[in-house]
Amino acid sequence: MRPLLSSLALAACCLQSPALFAQHAHEHGVAHLQIAVERGTVEASFDLPGDDLLGFEQAPATDAQKAAAAAAGERLKDAAAILSLSPAAQCTVAEASFEAETPEAGAEHVDFVAHYRFTCATPAALTGFTTGLFKAFPSIGELAVQSQAPQGVREQKLAAGNPEYRF
Ligand SMILES: [Zn+2]
């Protein structure tokens, strides 16, 4: 019985996210963030239009395009600037990764996904975050956030003038 029980537990864990978070259309200037808080762990996935990160949406070919891709990667690697969690929660970056989604054949648009995981020493003090996404990528005008935290499940749109989110 034991192997069956563990595989069921695993399925329950991992099927939750797609059911909770609906898919969205690719729209330039609009980024999406799915963030989940469970005990002391914060998982965050940003979905970003390639055009806003790089100014183009194909595999970097010229030197200028390669430099733009490297610069965007450097900005995204600064997880604490992109997602600044409540300081009192004492969260540290456990993982930061960045990848282009494989476009379908003939697709004209490319999305990038930046994934971050934080571990927080005082999760009870975790009440929200401020995003530095608008400073890092000024052509992004809106960040649509969906969160799942002990405070509940909610959605809110952030903008450059309103970069703070409360769970
Ligand atoms: Zn596009």
Backbone and ligand atoms as CSV (ligand in chain L), in Angstrom:
chain,resi,resn,atom,element,x,y,z
A,1,MET,N,N,0.819,-1.219,0.000
A,1,MET,CA,C,0.000,0.000,0.000
A,1,MET,C,C,0.849,1.264,0.000
A,2,ARG,N,N,1.990,1.155,0.593
A,2,ARG,CA,C,2.787,2.362,0.790
A,2,ARG,C,C,3.126,3.091,-0.520
A,3,PRO,N,N,3.606,2.373,-1.570
A,3,PRO,CA,C,3.941,3.099,-2.822
A,3,PRO,C,C,2.721,3.789,-3.429
A,4,LEU,N,N,1.558,3.133,-3.374
A,4,LEU,CA,C,0.343,3.726,-3.934
A,4,LEU,C,C,-0.009,5.014,-3.201
A,5,LEU,N,N,0.061,4.951,-1.867
A,5,LEU,CA,C,-0.265,6.140,-1.075
A,5,LEU,C,C,0.670,7.293,-1.412
A,6,SER,N,N,1.959,7.008,-1.553
A,6,SER,CA,C,2.876,8.124,-1.843
A,6,SER,C,C,2.623,8.711,-3.225
A,7,SER,N,N,2.270,7.856,-4.194
A,7,SER,CA,C,2.050,8.426,-5.522
A,7,SER,C,C,0.773,9.248,-5.548
A,8,LEU,N,N,-0.221,8.861,-4.768
A,8,LEU,CA,C,-1.443,9.670,-4.679
A,8,LEU,C,C,-1.153,11.017,-4.031
A,9,ALA,N,N,-0.336,10.991,-3.004
A,9,ALA,CA,C,0.014,12.239,-2.309
A,9,ALA,C,C,0.742,13.172,-3.265
A,10,LEU,N,N,1.609,12.599,-4.082
A,10,LEU,CA,C,2.372,13.390,-5.036
A,10,LEU,C,C,1.431,14.018,-6.072
A,11,ALA,N,N,0.474,13.222,-6.561
A,11,ALA,CA,C,-0.478,13.731,-7.561
A,11,ALA,C,C,-1.280,14.884,-6.973
A,12,ALA,N,N,-1.712,14.742,-5.733
A,12,ALA,CA,C,-2.514,15.787,-5.096
A,12,ALA,C,C,-1.715,17.084,-4.997
A,13,CYS,N,N,-0.456,16.947,-4.685
A,13,CYS,CA,C,0.395,18.126,-4.522
A,13,CYS,C,C,0.535,18.895,-5.799
A,14,CYS,N,N,0.771,18.085,-6.937
A,14,CYS,CA,C,1.249,18.770,-8.125
A,14,CYS,C,C,0.156,19.134,-9.112
A,15,LEU,N,N,-1.001,18.561,-8.916
A,15,LEU,CA,C,-2.107,18.900,-9.804
A,15,LEU,C,C,-2.782,20.191,-9.369
A,16,GLN,N,N,-2.491,20.619,-8.163
A,16,GLN,CA,C,-3.160,21.783,-7.581
A,16,GLN,C,C,-2.911,23.064,-8.387
A,17,SER,N,N,-1.666,23.288,-8.790
A,17,SER,CA,C,-1.341,24.569,-9.414
A,17,SER,C,C,-2.061,24.818,-10.744
A,18,PRO,N,N,-2.036,23.871,-11.698
A,18,PRO,CA,C,-2.729,24.152,-12.969
A,18,PRO,C,C,-4.225,24.398,-12.769
A,19,ALA,N,N,-4.832,23.715,-11.799
A,19,ALA,CA,C,-6.263,23.890,-11.575
A,19,ALA,C,C,-6.542,25.273,-11.009
A,20,LEU,N,N,-5.647,25.734,-10.170
A,20,LEU,CA,C,-5.873,27.025,-9.506
A,20,LEU,C,C,-5.625,28.188,-10.458
A,21,PHE,N,N,-4.587,28.073,-11.247
A,21,PHE,CA,C,-4.171,29.203,-12.059
A,21,PHE,C,C,-4.562,29.013,-13.524
A,22,ALA,N,N,-5.407,29.847,-14.029
A,22,ALA,CA,C,-5.864,29.735,-15.415
A,22,ALA,C,C,-4.763,30.197,-16.373
A,23,GLN,N,N,-4.803,29.718,-17.578
A,23,GLN,CA,C,-3.882,30.175,-18.616
A,23,GLN,C,C,-4.281,31.579,-19.061
A,24,HIS,N,N,-3.359,32.255,-19.711
A,24,HIS,CA,C,-3.645,33.619,-20.152
A,24,HIS,C,C,-3.062,33.829,-21.533
A,25,ALA,N,N,-3.516,34.878,-22.191
A,25,ALA,CA,C,-3.017,35.188,-23.535
A,25,ALA,C,C,-1.694,35.937,-23.439
A,26,HIS,N,N,-0.919,35.848,-24.507
A,26,HIS,CA,C,0.353,36.576,-24.611
A,26,HIS,C,C,0.031,38.016,-25.005
A,27,GLU,N,N,0.376,38.948,-24.154
A,27,GLU,CA,C,0.064,40.357,-24.437
A,27,GLU,C,C,1.275,41.203,-24.061
A,28,HIS,N,N,1.804,41.954,-25.028
A,28,HIS,CA,C,2.990,42.770,-24.742
A,28,HIS,C,C,2.666,43.823,-23.688
A,29,GLY,N,N,3.612,44.038,-22.772
A,29,GLY,CA,C,3.404,45.016,-21.704
A,29,GLY,C,C,2.748,44.435,-20.464
A,30,VAL,N,N,2.288,43.179,-20.566
A,30,VAL,CA,C,1.600,42.557,-19.427
A,30,VAL,C,C,2.340,41.290,-18.999
A,31,ALA,N,N,2.787,41.268,-17.760
A,31,ALA,CA,C,3.447,40.094,-17.199
A,31,ALA,C,C,2.508,39.444,-16.188
A,32,HIS,N,N,2.773,38.187,-15.889
A,32,HIS,CA,C,1.938,37.445,-14.950
A,32,HIS,C,C,2.817,36.828,-13.874
A,33,LEU,N,N,2.297,36.780,-12.669
A,33,LEU,CA,C,3.017,36.157,-11.558
A,33,LEU,C,C,2.078,35.225,-10.814
A,34,GLN,N,N,2.534,34.002,-10.639
A,34,GLN,CA,C,1.837,33.056,-9.776
A,34,GLN,C,C,2.743,32.834,-8.572
A,35,ILE,N,N,2.193,33.076,-7.391
A,35,ILE,CA,C,3.029,32.951,-6.190
A,35,ILE,C,C,2.289,32.131,-5.139
A,36,ALA,N,N,2.999,31.164,-4.571
A,36,ALA,CA,C,2.396,30.287,-3.571
A,36,ALA,C,C,3.267,30.276,-2.323
A,37,VAL,N,N,2.616,30.464,-1.181
A,37,VAL,CA,C,3.313,30.458,0.100
A,37,VAL,C,C,2.824,29.265,0.892
A,38,GLU,N,N,3.768,28.426,1.306
A,38,GLU,CA,C,3.385,27.300,2.149
A,38,GLU,C,C,4.443,27.145,3.228
A,39,ARG,N,N,4.024,27.280,4.446
A,39,ARG,CA,C,4.927,27.295,5.598
A,39,ARG,C,C,6.050,28.291,5.297
A,40,GLY,N,N,7.290,27.850,5.340
A,40,GLY,CA,C,8.383,28.807,5.149
A,40,GLY,C,C,8.886,28.903,3.724
A,41,THR,N,N,8.133,28.346,2.771
A,41,THR,CA,C,8.614,28.327,1.388
A,41,THR,C,C,7.734,29.170,0.483
A,42,VAL,N,N,8.358,29.983,-0.347
A,42,VAL,CA,C,7.645,30.800,-1.323
A,42,VAL,C,C,8.094,30.369,-2.719
A,43,GLU,N,N,7.129,29.978,-3.551
A,43,GLU,CA,C,7.416,29.609,-4.947
A,43,GLU,C,C,6.790,30.684,-5.823
A,44,ALA,N,N,7.579,31.259,-6.718
A,44,ALA,CA,C,7.067,32.331,-7.572
A,44,ALA,C,C,7.476,32.083,-9.016
A,45,SER,N,N,6.508,32.188,-9.930
A,45,SER,CA,C,6.796,32.044,-11.360
A,45,SER,C,C,6.279,33.258,-12.115
A,46,PHE,N,N,7.190,33.955,-12.754
A,46,PHE,CA,C,6.823,35.088,-13.602
A,46,PHE,C,C,6.753,34.605,-15.040
A,47,ASP,N,N,5.713,35.018,-15.737
A,47,ASP,CA,C,5.560,34.740,-17.161
A,47,ASP,C,C,5.697,36.086,-17.865
A,48,LEU,N,N,6.703,36.208,-18.727
A,48,LEU,CA,C,7.090,37.519,-19.250
A,48,LEU,C,C,7.150,37.487,-20.771
A,49,PRO,N,N,6.484,38.434,-21.449
A,49,PRO,CA,C,6.587,38.470,-22.911
A,49,PRO,C,C,8.026,38.778,-23.335
A,50,GLY,N,N,8.551,38.016,-24.293
A,50,GLY,CA,C,9.917,38.228,-24.754
A,50,GLY,C,C,10.161,39.647,-25.218
A,51,ASP,N,N,9.163,40.231,-25.837
A,51,ASP,CA,C,9.310,41.591,-26.356
A,51,ASP,C,C,9.655,42.593,-25.253
A,52,ASP,N,N,9.102,42.395,-24.059
A,52,ASP,CA,C,9.364,43.321,-22.953
A,52,ASP,C,C,10.728,43.096,-22.310
A,53,LEU,N,N,11.215,41.868,-22.374
A,53,LEU,CA,C,12.528,41.580,-21.782
A,53,LEU,C,C,13.653,41.996,-22.716
A,54,LEU,N,N,13.456,41.735,-24.017
A,54,LEU,CA,C,14.566,41.816,-24.965
A,54,LEU,C,C,14.377,42.853,-26.054
A,55,GLY,N,N,13.118,43.177,-26.363
A,55,GLY,CA,C,12.848,44.045,-27.503
A,55,GLY,C,C,12.695,43.254,-28.793
A,56,PHE,N,N,12.776,41.925,-28.709
A,56,PHE,CA,C,12.563,41.063,-29.884
A,56,PHE,C,C,12.097,39.706,-29.379
A,57,GLU,N,N,11.594,38.869,-30.269
A,57,GLU,CA,C,11.054,37.571,-29.857
A,57,GLU,C,C,11.517,36.457,-30.780
A,58,GLN,N,N,12.843,36.317,-30.890
A,58,GLN,CA,C,13.386,35.162,-31.606
A,58,GLN,C,C,14.694,34.793,-30.912
A,59,ALA,N,N,15.298,33.699,-31.331
A,59,ALA,CA,C,16.583,33.323,-30.751
A,59,ALA,C,C,17.590,34.436,-31.046
A,60,PRO,N,N,18.331,34.898,-30.023
A,60,PRO,CA,C,19.290,35.983,-30.245
A,60,PRO,C,C,20.298,35.592,-31.326
A,61,ALA,N,N,20.462,36.437,-32.348
A,61,ALA,CA,C,21.347,36.125,-33.467
A,61,ALA,C,C,22.511,37.110,-33.544
A,62,THR,N,N,22.217,38.413,-33.496
A,62,THR,CA,C,23.283,39.412,-33.617
A,62,THR,C,C,23.958,39.623,-32.263
A,63,ASP,N,N,25.115,40.292,-32.279
A,63,ASP,CA,C,25.816,40.601,-31.028
A,63,ASP,C,C,24.945,41.445,-30.110
A,64,ALA,N,N,24.219,42.403,-30.693
A,64,ALA,CA,C,23.358,43.284,-29.890
A,64,ALA,C,C,22.242,42.480,-29.226
A,65,GLN,N,N,21.689,41.520,-29.963
A,65,GLN,CA,C,20.615,40.703,-29.397
A,65,GLN,C,C,21.148,39.793,-28.292
A,66,LYS,N,N,22.363,39.258,-28.503
A,66,LYS,CA,C,22.965,38.409,-27.475
A,66,LYS,C,C,23.251,39.219,-26.209
A,67,ALA,N,N,23.700,40.462,-26.400
A,67,ALA,CA,C,23.980,41.323,-25.246
A,67,ALA,C,C,22.682,41.655,-24.508
A,68,ALA,N,N,21.604,41.897,-25.263
A,68,ALA,CA,C,20.307,42.200,-24.640
A,68,ALA,C,C,19.816,41.007,-23.830
A,69,ALA,N,N,19.996,39.798,-24.369
A,69,ALA,CA,C,19.559,38.592,-23.662
A,69,ALA,C,C,20.370,38.390,-22.386
A,70,ALA,N,N,21.685,38.640,-22.463
A,70,ALA,CA,C,22.532,38.485,-21.278
A,70,ALA,C,C,22.153,39.507,-20.205
A,71,ALA,N,N,21.875,40.745,-20.633
A,71,ALA,CA,C,21.514,41.798,-19.677
A,71,ALA,C,C,20.183,41.480,-18.999
A,72,ALA,N,N,19.219,40.985,-19.765
A,72,ALA,CA,C,17.921,40.622,-19.179
A,72,ALA,C,C,18.089,39.492,-18.177
A,73,GLY,N,N,18.938,38.525,-18.506
A,73,GLY,CA,C,19.197,37.410,-17.598
A,73,GLY,C,C,19.806,37.886,-16.286
A,74,GLU,N,N,20.748,38.836,-16.373
A,74,GLU,CA,C,21.378,39.374,-15.163
A,74,GLU,C,C,20.346,40.067,-14.264
A,75,ARG,N,N,19.453,40.840,-14.884
A,75,ARG,CA,C,18.439,41.543,-14.085
A,75,ARG,C,C,17.496,40.553,-13.410
A,76,LEU,N,N,17.137,39.479,-14.152
A,76,LEU,CA,C,16.222,38.487,-13.576
A,76,LEU,C,C,16.880,37.664,-12.474
A,77,LYS,N,N,18.213,37.514,-12.532
A,77,LYS,CA,C,18.912,36.727,-11.517
A,77,LYS,C,C,18.869,37.399,-10.151
A,78,ASP,N,N,18.647,38.708,-10.147
A,78,ASP,CA,C,18.591,39.439,-8.879
A,78,ASP,C,C,17.204,39.246,-8.259
A,79,ALA,N,N,16.982,38.035,-7.747
A,79,ALA,CA,C,15.649,37.641,-7.264
A,79,ALA,C,C,15.109,38.589,-6.204
A,80,ALA,N,N,15.974,39.046,-5.281
A,80,ALA,CA,C,15.512,39.884,-4.177
A,80,ALA,C,C,15.056,41.259,-4.661
A,81,ALA,N,N,15.546,41.699,-5.828
A,81,ALA,CA,C,15.100,42.969,-6.391
A,81,ALA,C,C,13.790,42.786,-7.161
A,82,ILE,N,N,13.679,41.683,-7.868
A,82,ILE,CA,C,12.463,41.416,-8.638
A,82,ILE,C,C,11.295,41.164,-7.683
A,83,LEU,N,N,11.567,40.449,-6.590
A,83,LEU,CA,C,10.519,40.097,-5.630
A,83,LEU,C,C,11.051,40.348,-4.224
A,84,SER,N,N,10.671,41.491,-3.673
A,84,SER,CA,C,11.161,41.869,-2.354
A,84,SER,C,C,10.089,41.536,-1.312
A,85,LEU,N,N,10.295,40.421,-0.609
A,85,LEU,CA,C,9.309,39.935,0.358
A,85,LEU,C,C,9.420,40.712,1.675
A,86,SER,N,N,8.381,40.650,2.515
A,86,SER,CA,C,8.375,41.338,3.814
A,86,SER,C,C,9.705,41.124,4.526
A,87,PRO,N,N,10.450,42.204,4.835
A,87,PRO,CA,C,11.782,42.028,5.448
A,87,PRO,C,C,11.741,41.234,6.758
A,88,ALA,N,N,10.688,41.422,7.563
A,88,ALA,CA,C,10.620,40.744,8.865
A,88,ALA,C,C,10.520,39.222,8.730
A,89,ALA,N,N,10.121,38.749,7.550
A,89,ALA,CA,C,10.004,37.296,7.352
A,89,ALA,C,C,11.363,36.644,7.135
A,90,GLN,N,N,12.377,37.447,6.919
A,90,GLN,CA,C,13.753,36.956,6.764
A,90,GLN,C,C,13.868,35.860,5.708
A,91,CYS,N,N,13.463,36.203,4.490
A,91,CYS,CA,C,13.489,35.220,3.395
A,91,CYS,C,C,14.801,35.317,2.628
A,92,THR,N,N,15.310,34.165,2.249
A,92,THR,CA,C,16.509,34.138,1.421
A,92,THR,C,C,16.219,33.360,0.137
A,93,VAL,N,N,16.947,33.669,-0.914
A,93,VAL,CA,C,16.744,33.028,-2.211
A,93,VAL,C,C,17.329,31.623,-2.171
A,94,ALA,N,N,16.484,30.624,-2.452
A,94,ALA,CA,C,16.960,29.248,-2.484
A,94,ALA,C,C,17.233,28.813,-3.915
A,95,GLU,N,N,16.515,29.435,-4.866
A,95,GLU,CA,C,16.670,29.030,-6.264
A,95,GLU,C,C,16.172,30.141,-7.174
A,96,ALA,N,N,16.867,30.366,-8.278
A,96,ALA,CA,C,16.407,31.324,-9.286
A,96,ALA,C,C,16.764,30.747,-10.646
A,97,SER,N,N,15.775,30.609,-11.513
A,97,SER,CA,C,16.059,30.091,-12.847
A,97,SER,C,C,15.240,30.844,-13.877
A,98,PHE,N,N,15.654,30.766,-15.116
A,98,PHE,CA,C,15.108,31.607,-16.158
A,98,PHE,C,C,15.175,30.828,-17.459
A,99,GLU,N,N,14.046,30.707,-18.153
A,99,GLU,CA,C,14.081,29.970,-19.427
A,99,GLU,C,C,13.036,30.500,-20.394
A,100,ALA,N,N,13.301,30.294,-21.681
A,100,ALA,CA,C,12.331,30.633,-22.715
A,100,ALA,C,C,11.432,29.428,-22.915
A,101,GLU,N,N,10.118,29.672,-22.991
A,101,GLU,CA,C,9.215,28.577,-23.306
A,101,GLU,C,C,9.402,28.218,-24.770
A,102,THR,N,N,9.383,26.936,-25.073
A,102,THR,CA,C,9.555,26.509,-26.461
A,102,THR,C,C,8.325,26.922,-27.265
A,103,PRO,N,N,8.509,27.780,-28.256
A,103,PRO,CA,C,7.345,28.226,-29.024
A,103,PRO,C,C,6.862,27.125,-29.967
A,104,GLU,N,N,5.582,27.153,-30.284
A,104,GLU,CA,C,5.058,26.213,-31.286
A,104,GLU,C,C,5.628,26.599,-32.647
A,105,ALA,N,N,5.654,25.636,-33.574
A,105,ALA,CA,C,6.185,25.906,-34.911
A,105,ALA,C,C,5.435,27.074,-35.542
A,106,GLY,N,N,6.175,28.027,-36.076
A,106,GLY,CA,C,5.558,29.166,-36.739
A,106,GLY,C,C,5.057,30.250,-35.790
A,107,ALA,N,N,5.267,30.067,-34.468
A,107,ALA,CA,C,4.776,31.061,-33.514
A,107,ALA,C,C,5.569,32.364,-33.667
A,108,GLU,N,N,4.899,33.493,-33.495
A,108,GLU,CA,C,5.556,34.788,-33.638
A,108,GLU,C,C,5.966,35.361,-32.291
A,109,HIS,N,N,5.519,34.728,-31.211
A,109,HIS,CA,C,5.776,35.277,-29.886
A,109,HIS,C,C,6.470,34.257,-28.993
A,110,VAL,N,N,7.264,34.773,-28.082
A,110,VAL,CA,C,7.950,33.902,-27.133
A,110,VAL,C,C,7.732,34.438,-25.725
A,111,ASP,N,N,7.386,33.546,-24.809
A,111,ASP,CA,C,7.286,33.900,-23.396
A,111,ASP,C,C,8.529,33.403,-22.667
A,112,PHE,N,N,8.922,34.150,-21.655
A,112,PHE,CA,C,9.996,33.699,-20.783
A,112,PHE,C,C,9.408,33.442,-19.407
A,113,VAL,N,N,9.963,32.458,-18.734
A,113,VAL,CA,C,9.508,32.149,-17.389
A,113,VAL,C,C,10.689,32.310,-16.438
A,114,ALA,N,N,10.477,33.089,-15.388
A,114,ALA,CA,C,11.478,33.215,-14.334
A,114,ALA,C,C,10.880,32.580,-13.086
A,115,HIS,N,N,11.598,31.623,-12.534
A,115,HIS,CA,C,11.099,30.907,-11.359
A,115,HIS,C,C,12.024,31.172,-10.168
A,116,TYR,N,N,11.399,31.489,-9.043
A,116,TYR,CA,C,12.174,31.752,-7.827
A,116,TYR,C,C,11.607,30.945,-6.672
A,117,ARG,N,N,12.514,30.481,-5.820
A,117,ARG,CA,C,12.062,29.881,-4.566
A,117,ARG,C,C,12.804,30.553,-3.419
A,118,PHE,N,N,12.046,30.953,-2.404
A,118,PHE,CA,C,12.621,31.580,-1.221
A,118,PHE,C,C,12.300,30.705,-0.015
A,119,THR,N,N,13.209,30.740,0.959
A,119,THR,CA,C,12.953,30.090,2.227
A,119,THR,C,C,12.940,31.171,3.295
A,120,CYS,N,N,11.891,31.181,4.118
A,120,CYS,CA,C,11.716,32.258,5.090
A,120,CYS,C,C,11.834,31.733,6.516
A,121,ALA,N,N,12.657,32.408,7.325
A,121,ALA,CA,C,12.895,31.977,8.701
A,121,ALA,C,C,11.704,32.296,9.594
A,122,THR,N,N,10.978,33.376,9.281
A,122,THR,CA,C,9.841,33.790,10.112
A,122,THR,C,C,8.603,33.950,9.224
A,123,PRO,N,N,8.040,32.815,8.767
A,123,PRO,CA,C,6.947,32.900,7.788
A,123,PRO,C,C,5.710,33.637,8.305
A,124,ALA,N,N,5.511,33.667,9.618
A,124,ALA,CA,C,4.337,34.358,10.164
A,124,ALA,C,C,4.383,35.855,9.852
A,125,ALA,N,N,5.575,36.377,9.583
A,125,ALA,CA,C,5.722,37.809,9.302
A,125,ALA,C,C,5.609,38.117,7.812
A,126,LEU,N,N,5.304,37.101,7.014
A,126,LEU,CA,C,5.232,37.277,5.563
A,126,LEU,C,C,3.848,37.792,5.169
A,127,THR,N,N,3.755,39.066,4.884
A,127,THR,CA,C,2.444,39.658,4.587
A,127,THR,C,C,2.310,40.088,3.131
A,128,GLY,N,N,3.432,40.116,2.380
A,128,GLY,CA,C,3.334,40.539,0.980
A,128,GLY,C,C,4.703,40.788,0.384
A,129,PHE,N,N,4.715,41.522,-0.720
A,129,PHE,CA,C,5.977,41.806,-1.402
A,129,PHE,C,C,5.859,43.102,-2.195
A,130,THR,N,N,7.024,43.619,-2.578
A,130,THR,CA,C,7.105,44.724,-3.540
A,130,THR,C,C,7.902,44.200,-4.722
A,131,THR,N,N,7.427,44.478,-5.936
A,131,THR,CA,C,8.162,43.980,-7.099
A,131,THR,C,C,8.999,45.081,-7.749
A,132,GLY,N,N,10.221,44.711,-8.143
A,132,GLY,CA,C,11.100,45.627,-8.868
A,132,GLY,C,C,11.050,45.366,-10.369
A,133,LEU,N,N,10.048,44.591,-10.794
A,133,LEU,CA,C,9.945,44.205,-12.207
A,133,LEU,C,C,9.804,45.418,-13.123
A,134,PHE,N,N,9.042,46.424,-12.680
A,134,PHE,CA,C,8.778,47.593,-13.542
A,134,PHE,C,C,10.036,48.443,-13.727
A,135,LYS,N,N,10.904,48.445,-12.686
A,135,LYS,CA,C,12.172,49.178,-12.810
A,135,LYS,C,C,13.135,48.411,-13.706
A,136,ALA,N,N,13.149,47.090,-13.564
A,136,ALA,CA,C,14.080,46.270,-14.351
A,136,ALA,C,C,13.693,46.251,-15.828
A,137,PHE,N,N,12.378,46.264,-16.088
A,137,PHE,CA,C,11.888,46.178,-17.475
A,137,PHE,C,C,10.778,47.205,-17.682
A,138,PRO,N,N,11.159,48.452,-17.986
A,138,PRO,CA,C,10.193,49.557,-18.013
A,138,PRO,C,C,9.057,49.384,-19.027
A,139,SER,N,N,9.227,48.528,-20.027
A,139,SER,CA,C,8.123,48.401,-20.989
A,139,SER,C,C,6.988,47.532,-20.441
A,140,ILE,N,N,7.213,46.887,-19.296
A,140,ILE,CA,C,6.121,46.153,-18.652
A,140,ILE,C,C,5.263,47.155,-17.883
A,141,GLY,N,N,4.001,47.234,-18.238
A,141,GLY,CA,C,3.108,48.211,-17.619
A,141,GLY,C,C,2.205,47.611,-16.563
A,142,GLU,N,N,2.082,46.293,-16.590
A,142,GLU,CA,C,1.130,45.648,-15.678
A,142,GLU,C,C,1.629,44.268,-15.291
A,143,LEU,N,N,1.466,43.938,-14.015
A,143,LEU,CA,C,1.778,42.597,-13.529
A,143,LEU,C,C,0.512,42.032,-12.890
A,144,ALA,N,N,-0.034,41.002,-13.508
A,144,ALA,CA,C,-1.238,40.351,-12.980
A,144,ALA,C,C,-0.808,39.255,-12.022
A,145,VAL,N,N,-1.146,39.412,-10.742
A,145,VAL,CA,C,-0.684,38.490,-9.703
A,145,VAL,C,C,-1.827,37.598,-9.238
A,146,GLN,N,N,-1.508,36.317,-9.104
A,146,GLN,CA,C,-2.426,35.378,-8.461
A,146,GLN,C,C,-1.643,34.760,-7.313
A,147,SER,N,N,-2.199,34.819,-6.108
A,147,SER,CA,C,-1.462,34.296,-4.965
A,147,SER,C,C,-2.278,33.270,-4.193
A,148,GLN,N,N,-1.529,32.356,-3.596
A,148,GLN,CA,C,-2.114,31.365,-2.709
A,148,GLN,C,C,-1.239,31.376,-1.462
A,149,ALA,N,N,-1.811,31.853,-0.357
A,149,ALA,CA,C,-1.031,32.017,0.867
A,149,ALA,C,C,-1.937,31.651,2.043
A,150,PRO,N,N,-1.366,31.556,3.257
A,150,PRO,CA,C,-2.210,31.271,4.424
A,150,PRO,C,C,-3.347,32.292,4.577
A,151,GLN,N,N,-3.147,33.509,4.086
A,151,GLN,CA,C,-4.194,34.545,4.177
A,151,GLN,C,C,-5.341,34.282,3.201
A,152,GLY,N,N,-5.122,33.409,2.205
A,152,GLY,CA,C,-6.171,33.093,1.240
A,152,GLY,C,C,-5.661,33.131,-0.179
A,153,VAL,N,N,-6.591,32.901,-1.119
A,153,VAL,CA,C,-6.273,32.947,-2.545
A,153,VAL,C,C,-6.806,34.261,-3.076
A,154,ARG,N,N,-5.966,35.019,-3.762
A,154,ARG,CA,C,-6.472,36.276,-4.312
A,154,ARG,C,C,-5.728,36.683,-5.578
A,155,GLU,N,N,-6.276,37.699,-6.246
A,155,GLU,CA,C,-5.698,38.221,-7.488
A,155,GLU,C,C,-5.664,39.734,-7.406
A,156,GLN,N,N,-4.643,40.312,-8.014
A,156,GLN,CA,C,-4.577,41.773,-8.075
A,156,GLN,C,C,-3.610,42.162,-9.184
A,157,LYS,N,N,-3.888,43.283,-9.848
A,157,LYS,CA,C,-2.980,43.784,-10.863
A,157,LYS,C,C,-2.118,44.883,-10.276
A,158,LEU,N,N,-0.805,44.780,-10.497
A,158,LEU,CA,C,0.133,45.802,-10.033
A,158,LEU,C,C,0.626,46.604,-11.225
A,159,ALA,N,N,1.108,47.812,-10.949
A,159,ALA,CA,C,1.662,48.677,-11.984
A,159,ALA,C,C,2.846,49.425,-11.377
A,160,ALA,N,N,3.583,50.164,-12.216
A,160,ALA,CA,C,4.783,50.864,-11.748
A,160,ALA,C,C,4.476,51.766,-10.549
A,161,GLY,N,N,3.315,52.418,-10.579
A,161,GLY,CA,C,2.945,53.310,-9.480
A,161,GLY,C,C,2.342,52.578,-8.288
A,162,ASN,N,N,2.182,51.290,-8.421
A,162,ASN,CA,C,1.514,50.500,-7.392
A,162,ASN,C,C,2.142,49.103,-7.354
A,163,PRO,N,N,3.448,49.037,-6.924
A,163,PRO,CA,C,4.184,47.767,-7.027
A,163,PRO,C,C,4.061,46.870,-5.788
A,164,GLU,N,N,3.149,47.242,-4.850
A,164,GLU,CA,C,3.065,46.474,-3.586
A,164,GLU,C,C,1.858,45.553,-3.587
A,165,TYR,N,N,2.083,44.352,-3.077
A,165,TYR,CA,C,1.027,43.336,-3.029
A,165,TYR,C,C,0.939,42.790,-1.605
A,166,ARG,N,N,-0.299,42.670,-1.127
A,166,ARG,CA,C,-0.509,42.025,0.186
A,166,ARG,C,C,-1.245,40.720,-0.009
A,167,PHE,N,N,-0.736,39.668,0.643
A,167,PHE,CA,C,-1.361,38.336,0.523
A,167,PHE,C,C,-2.752,38.336,1.137
L,1,ZN,ZN,ZN,4.997,38.722,-28.349
